[in-house]
Amino acid sequence: MLWVLFLLVAWCAAIVSCTRLCLAAVAAAEPMDPDPAANGKGLSLYEAAFLSGGPRRVCELVLVAMCRERRLLLAHTGWVTVVDPDGRDELERSVITAIGPEGQSPVRPVRAALATAVPVRALGERLVAAGLAVPASARTNVAVAVRQVRAACALVLMTAAAALLLVPPAAGRGAAAAWFALPLLLTASSLLIARLEAHPYSRWASPAGQRLLGRIDVPPRRTAGRRPGAGAGDGGDGDDGDLLTALAVHGTAALPDPALRAALKAHWGH
């Protein structure tokens, strides 16, 4: 009956981790009271980018906007070069500072530095205070709880394998396997429910923020390629406002220029 000890470990891990996931999901699902003033006005491009993709999307928006105005150069190799060192707002100045005094840097460290920059944190805090963004603690708690349930599921499988090795074949291993099937079912079903129900609460925008995002008139994704001989950022003759709006809401997939998309993927140079 030594295998019962492994069963107790499996049950404890499953119950504790699933309980934590339920508590985190309930806390993340608590309704947020949006600021009536914020609900009555539209979103800026920076706000739409943050609610759609977080700090990473904000950085991509700033880089592309500056690149379209020829104040930055974005190479398809994933490097960014400063042309105009005078930023027009705090976010642009933060990007230039993140690039460094040499005026050139891979995109990836620039994006990482901007994610923790004061202007981006302040932007997120304003949106959370207005009830339009999900607090970072809620997203983190759900993500941590999901990882704990995954670990518990793996632990159930390992303890089940160890326990079945301790059961003599003559005694029959079916009953022991059936007992371990219960905590395995609990953890697996919790992960499935979290995927279907708790996953929306890991988004950046709250329900009120998502409603405001839904009001934005986003142009359709452009399919025309860039002009022959044009560099990254020369996406054709489309309107920059439409392009930046599509980028803020849909991300780099909305960019028509493959060189610009490659530059923001930053697979090279770092």
C-alpha positions as CSV (number, residue, x, y, z in Angstrom):
1,M,0.0,0.0,0.0
2,L,3.0,2.3,-0.3
3,W,1.5,3.6,-3.5
4,V,-1.2,5.4,-1.5
5,L,1.5,7.9,-0.4
6,F,2.1,8.8,-4.0
7,L,-1.7,9.2,-4.4
8,L,-1.9,11.6,-1.5
9,V,0.9,13.7,-3.1
10,A,-1.0,13.8,-6.4
11,W,-4.3,14.8,-4.8
12,C,-2.7,17.5,-2.7
13,A,-0.9,19.0,-5.7
14,A,-4.1,18.9,-7.8
15,I,-6.4,20.4,-5.2
16,V,-4.0,23.2,-4.2
17,S,-3.1,24.3,-7.7
18,C,-6.7,24.1,-9.0
19,T,-8.0,26.1,-6.0
20,R,-5.4,28.8,-6.7
21,L,-6.4,28.9,-10.3
22,C,-10.1,29.3,-9.4
23,L,-9.3,32.1,-6.9
24,A,-7.1,33.9,-9.4
25,A,-9.7,33.6,-12.2
26,V,-12.5,34.9,-9.9
27,A,-10.3,37.9,-8.8
28,A,-9.5,38.7,-12.4
29,A,-13.2,38.5,-13.4
30,E,-14.3,41.1,-10.8
31,P,-16.1,43.9,-12.7
32,M,-14.2,47.2,-13.0
33,D,-15.9,50.5,-12.8
34,P,-14.8,52.5,-15.9
35,D,-14.4,56.3,-15.6
36,P,-17.5,57.8,-17.3
37,A,-15.3,60.5,-18.8
38,A,-13.0,57.9,-20.3
39,N,-15.9,55.9,-21.7
40,G,-17.3,58.9,-23.4
41,K,-14.2,59.8,-25.4
42,G,-12.2,58.0,-28.0
43,L,-8.8,56.4,-27.5
44,S,-5.5,57.9,-28.6
45,L,-3.3,55.7,-30.8
46,Y,-0.9,55.0,-27.9
47,E,-3.9,54.0,-25.7
48,A,-5.3,51.8,-28.4
49,A,-1.9,50.2,-28.9
50,F,-1.5,49.5,-25.2
51,L,-5.0,48.0,-24.8
52,S,-4.5,45.8,-27.9
53,G,-0.9,44.6,-27.3
54,G,0.6,46.1,-24.2
55,P,4.0,47.8,-24.0
56,R,5.4,45.8,-27.0
57,R,2.7,47.2,-29.3
58,V,3.3,50.7,-28.0
59,C,7.0,50.4,-28.9
60,E,6.2,49.1,-32.4
61,L,3.8,52.0,-33.0
62,V,6.4,54.6,-31.9
63,L,9.1,53.0,-34.1
64,V,6.9,52.7,-37.2
65,A,5.5,56.3,-36.7
66,M,9.0,57.7,-36.5
67,C,10.2,55.6,-39.4
68,R,7.4,56.8,-41.6
69,E,8.4,60.4,-40.8
70,R,12.1,59.6,-41.7
71,R,13.2,60.3,-38.1
72,L,14.3,56.6,-37.6
73,L,15.6,54.0,-40.0
74,L,14.4,50.4,-39.6
75,A,16.5,47.9,-41.4
76,H,15.1,44.4,-42.3
77,T,18.0,42.9,-40.3
78,G,16.4,44.2,-37.1
79,W,18.5,47.3,-36.4
80,V,17.1,50.8,-35.7
81,T,19.1,53.9,-36.4
82,V,18.4,57.4,-35.2
83,V,18.1,60.1,-37.8
84,D,16.4,62.9,-35.8
85,P,17.5,62.8,-32.1
86,D,14.7,65.2,-31.0
87,G,11.7,63.2,-29.8
88,R,8.3,65.0,-30.1
89,D,6.8,63.4,-26.9
90,E,8.0,61.4,-23.9
91,L,7.5,58.0,-25.6
92,E,9.7,59.0,-28.6
93,R,12.3,60.4,-26.3
94,S,12.3,57.1,-24.4
95,V,12.8,55.2,-27.6
96,I,15.8,57.4,-28.6
97,T,17.2,57.0,-25.1
98,A,16.8,53.2,-25.3
99,I,18.7,53.2,-28.6
100,G,21.7,54.7,-26.9
101,P,24.3,57.4,-27.5
102,E,25.7,55.6,-30.6
103,G,22.3,56.1,-32.4
104,Q,22.0,52.5,-33.4
105,S,20.7,49.4,-31.7
106,P,18.9,46.1,-32.4
107,V,15.1,46.5,-32.0
108,R,14.7,43.8,-29.3
109,P,16.6,45.6,-26.5
110,V,14.9,48.8,-27.4
111,R,11.5,47.2,-27.1
112,A,12.5,45.6,-23.8
113,A,13.7,48.9,-22.4
114,L,10.6,50.8,-23.5
115,A,8.4,48.2,-21.8
116,T,9.6,49.3,-18.4
117,A,10.1,53.0,-19.2
118,V,8.3,55.6,-17.1
119,P,6.0,56.9,-19.9
120,V,4.7,53.4,-20.7
121,R,4.2,52.6,-17.1
122,A,2.3,55.9,-16.6
123,L,0.2,55.1,-19.7
124,G,-0.8,51.7,-18.3
125,E,-1.5,53.1,-14.9
126,R,-3.8,55.8,-16.4
127,L,-5.7,53.2,-18.3
128,V,-6.0,50.9,-15.3
129,A,-7.2,53.9,-13.2
130,A,-9.8,54.6,-15.9
131,G,-11.0,51.0,-15.8
132,L,-10.0,50.4,-19.4
133,A,-7.0,48.1,-18.7
134,V,-6.6,44.9,-16.7
135,P,-4.3,45.4,-13.7
136,A,-0.9,43.7,-14.1
137,S,-1.4,41.7,-10.9
138,A,-4.6,40.1,-12.3
139,R,-2.8,39.0,-15.5
140,T,0.2,37.7,-13.5
141,N,-1.9,35.8,-11.0
142,V,-3.8,33.9,-13.6
143,A,-0.7,33.1,-15.6
144,V,1.2,31.8,-12.5
145,A,-1.8,29.8,-11.4
146,V,-2.1,28.1,-14.9
147,R,1.6,27.2,-14.7
148,Q,1.1,25.7,-11.3
149,V,-1.8,23.5,-12.6
150,R,0.4,22.4,-15.5
151,A,3.1,21.4,-13.0
152,A,0.6,19.6,-10.9
153,C,-0.7,17.7,-13.9
154,A,2.9,16.6,-14.7
155,L,3.4,15.6,-11.0
156,V,0.3,13.5,-11.1
157,L,1.6,11.6,-14.1
158,M,5.0,11.0,-12.5
159,T,3.6,9.9,-9.2
160,A,1.2,7.6,-11.0
161,A,4.0,6.0,-12.9
162,A,6.0,5.5,-9.7
163,A,3.1,4.1,-7.8
164,L,2.2,1.6,-10.5
165,L,5.8,0.3,-10.3
166,L,5.2,-0.5,-6.6
167,V,2.0,-2.4,-7.2
168,P,2.7,-6.1,-7.7
169,P,1.3,-7.3,-11.1
170,A,-0.5,-10.1,-9.3
171,A,-2.4,-7.6,-7.2
172,G,-3.7,-5.8,-10.2
173,R,-2.9,-2.3,-11.1
174,G,-6.3,-1.2,-12.5
175,A,-7.6,0.0,-9.2
176,A,-4.5,2.1,-8.5
177,A,-4.6,3.6,-12.0
178,A,-8.2,4.5,-11.6
179,W,-7.5,6.5,-8.4
180,F,-4.8,8.5,-10.1
181,A,-7.1,9.1,-13.1
182,L,-9.2,11.3,-10.8
183,P,-6.6,14.0,-10.0
184,L,-5.4,13.8,-13.6
185,L,-8.9,14.5,-14.8
186,L,-9.2,17.4,-12.3
187,T,-6.0,19.2,-13.4
188,A,-6.6,18.5,-17.2
189,S,-10.2,19.8,-17.0
190,S,-9.1,22.9,-15.0
191,L,-6.5,23.7,-17.7
192,L,-9.2,23.3,-20.4
193,I,-11.6,25.6,-18.5
194,A,-8.9,28.1,-17.9
195,R,-8.2,28.2,-21.7
196,L,-11.8,28.8,-22.4
197,E,-12.8,31.1,-19.6
198,A,-9.8,32.6,-17.8
199,H,-7.9,33.3,-21.0
200,P,-9.8,36.5,-21.8
201,Y,-8.8,38.0,-18.5
202,S,-5.1,37.8,-19.4
203,R,-5.7,40.4,-22.1
204,W,-4.6,44.0,-21.6
205,A,-8.0,45.6,-22.1
206,S,-10.8,45.3,-19.7
207,P,-14.4,44.8,-21.0
208,A,-14.8,48.6,-21.1
209,G,-11.5,48.9,-22.9
210,Q,-12.5,46.3,-25.4
211,R,-15.7,48.1,-26.1
212,L,-13.8,51.3,-26.9
213,L,-11.4,49.3,-29.1
214,G,-14.4,48.0,-31.0
215,R,-15.5,51.5,-31.8
216,I,-12.3,52.3,-33.7
217,D,-12.7,52.4,-37.4
218,V,-9.8,50.1,-38.5
219,P,-9.0,50.1,-42.2
220,P,-8.8,46.6,-43.8
221,R,-5.4,45.0,-43.9
222,R,-3.5,46.2,-46.9
223,T,-2.4,43.6,-49.5
224,A,-0.4,45.8,-51.9
225,G,3.4,45.3,-51.6
226,R,5.8,48.1,-51.2
227,R,7.1,50.0,-54.2
228,P,10.1,48.5,-55.9
229,G,13.3,49.9,-54.5
230,A,11.6,51.3,-51.4
231,G,13.1,50.7,-48.0
232,A,11.5,49.6,-44.8
233,G,8.8,52.1,-43.9
234,D,7.9,52.9,-47.5
235,G,4.6,51.0,-47.5
236,G,3.2,52.6,-50.6
237,D,0.8,55.5,-51.1
238,G,-1.6,54.7,-48.3
239,D,-2.5,57.1,-45.6
240,D,-0.2,57.0,-42.6
241,G,-3.1,57.5,-40.2
242,D,-4.9,54.4,-41.4
243,L,-1.6,52.4,-41.3
244,L,-0.8,53.4,-37.7
245,T,-4.4,52.8,-36.6
246,A,-4.3,49.3,-38.1
247,L,-0.9,48.7,-36.5
248,A,-2.1,49.8,-33.1
249,V,-5.1,47.5,-33.1
250,H,-3.9,44.5,-35.1
251,G,-0.1,44.6,-34.7
252,T,2.6,44.0,-37.2
253,A,0.5,41.7,-39.3
254,A,-1.3,44.8,-40.6
255,L,1.8,46.3,-42.1
256,P,2.0,45.8,-45.9
257,D,5.7,46.2,-46.1
258,P,7.5,42.8,-45.5
259,A,10.8,44.6,-44.8
260,L,9.2,46.6,-42.0
261,R,7.6,43.5,-40.6
262,A,11.0,41.7,-40.7
263,A,12.6,44.7,-38.9
264,L,10.2,44.5,-36.0
265,K,10.6,40.7,-35.7
266,A,14.2,41.4,-34.7
267,H,15.5,37.9,-35.4
268,W,18.9,39.3,-36.3
269,G,21.4,41.5,-34.8
270,H,21.0,40.5,-31.2
